[in-house]
Amino acid sequence: MSFRIIPWLTALLIPFALIMLGARLLMMPFFTEIEYRMPGFPDDQYGFTLEDRLRWSKPSIEYLVNDAELTFLAELKFDDGAPIYNERELSHMLDVKNVVQMLLNAWFVNLALLVLVKLWAWRAGEVDAFRAGLSRGGFLTVGLLAALGAFAAVSFWQFFTWFHGLFFEGTSWLFRFDDTLIRLFPIRFWQDAVIYIVGFAILAGLALGFGFRKR
């Protein structure tokens, strides 16, 4: 019957839902408050203090999820009146915002589809099929992220390069070490972000997998 598609459709929707939930949580203000205080997080060799990083990173991340124009960042100034971002950095931040907004919109569609599948299952009396899909989707998430995590662990720079190659053209995402973007968000920042997102999604996947497993 057509209802047999319910668990499989649900399962396919779960990984993206969980990964994006983890990513969206990291775009909340609390993340930098924690991350910059992590043991071993590198100091900025060009002089940013913890307070400086918190001051400039928060509006930078907020820009990615709000409806503001690029002037939101372009108007940010250091105390001496110099802009915190140069033109190349601003251009990249606009590209990043476009990617983030695209992924968030896809996530909202993904969640809406999950709700529709749940309603379909409920109206058809196939709630157990939906629950089975949640369980399969949880385990599918764990499997996918275990493989992705292993790739990132073996060579994070290769993984980082591959990820940027999916969404950005050429080397538009590469910057000088003394550029503000690198000083605010060094490679350690992104390593930890990947660990947190993968770890969150795996734990959530295990919760779904075992929580909705047929007994």
Secondary structure in CASP SS format (residue, H / E / C, confidence):
PFRMAT SS
TARGET T0000
AUTHOR 0000-0000-0000
METHOD secondary structure of the structure
MODEL  1
M C 1.00
S H 1.00
F H 1.00
R H 1.00
I H 1.00
I H 1.00
P H 1.00
W H 1.00
L H 1.00
T H 1.00
A H 1.00
L H 1.00
L H 1.00
I H 1.00
P H 1.00
F H 1.00
A H 1.00
L H 1.00
I H 1.00
M H 1.00
L H 1.00
G H 1.00
A H 1.00
R H 1.00
L H 1.00
L H 1.00
M C 1.00
M C 1.00
P C 1.00
F H 1.00
F H 1.00
T H 1.00
E H 1.00
I H 1.00
E H 1.00
Y C 1.00
R C 1.00
M C 1.00
P C 1.00
G C 1.00
F C 1.00
P C 1.00
D C 1.00
D C 1.00
Q C 1.00
Y C 1.00
G C 1.00
F C 1.00
T C 1.00
L H 1.00
E H 1.00
D H 1.00
R H 1.00
L H 1.00
R H 1.00
W H 1.00
S H 1.00
K H 1.00
P H 1.00
S H 1.00
I H 1.00
E H 1.00
Y H 1.00
L H 1.00
V H 1.00
N C 1.00
D C 1.00
A C 1.00
E C 1.00
L C 1.00
T H 1.00
F H 1.00
L H 1.00
A H 1.00
E C 1.00
L C 1.00
K E 1.00
F C 1.00
D C 1.00
D C 1.00
G C 1.00
A C 1.00
P E 1.00
I C 1.00
Y C 1.00
N C 1.00
E H 1.00
R H 1.00
E H 1.00
L H 1.00
S H 1.00
H H 1.00
M H 1.00
L H 1.00
D H 1.00
V H 1.00
K H 1.00
N H 1.00
V H 1.00
V H 1.00
Q H 1.00
M H 1.00
L H 1.00
L H 1.00
N H 1.00
A H 1.00
W H 1.00
F H 1.00
V H 1.00
N H 1.00
L H 1.00
A H 1.00
L H 1.00
L H 1.00
V H 1.00
L H 1.00
V H 1.00
K H 1.00
L H 1.00
W H 1.00
A H 1.00
W H 1.00
R H 1.00
A C 1.00
G C 1.00
E C 1.00
V H 1.00
D H 1.00
A H 1.00
F H 1.00
R H 1.00
A H 1.00
G H 1.00
L H 1.00
S H 1.00
R H 1.00
G H 1.00
G H 1.00
F H 1.00
L H 1.00
T H 1.00
V H 1.00
G H 1.00
L H 1.00
L H 1.00
A H 1.00
A H 1.00
L H 1.00
G H 1.00
A H 1.00
F H 1.00
A H 1.00
A H 1.00
V H 1.00
S C 1.00
F H 1.00
W H 1.00
Q H 1.00
F H 1.00
F H 1.00
T H 1.00
W H 1.00
F H 1.00
H H 1.00
G H 1.00
L H 1.00
F H 1.00
F C 1.00
E C 1.00
G C 1.00
T C 1.00
S C 1.00
W C 1.00
L C 1.00
F C 1.00
R C 1.00
F C 1.00
D C 1.00
D C 1.00
T H 1.00
L H 1.00
I H 1.00
R H 1.00
L H 1.00
F C 1.00
P C 1.00
I H 1.00
R H 1.00
F H 1.00
W H 1.00
Q H 1.00
D H 1.00
A H 1.00
V H 1.00
I H 1.00
Y H 1.00
I H 1.00
V H 1.00
G H 1.00
F H 1.00
A H 1.00
I H 1.00
L H 1.00
A H 1.00
G H 1.00
L H 1.00
A H 1.00
L H 1.00
G H 1.00
F H 1.00
G H 1.00
F C 1.00
R C 1.00
K C 1.00
R C 1.00
END
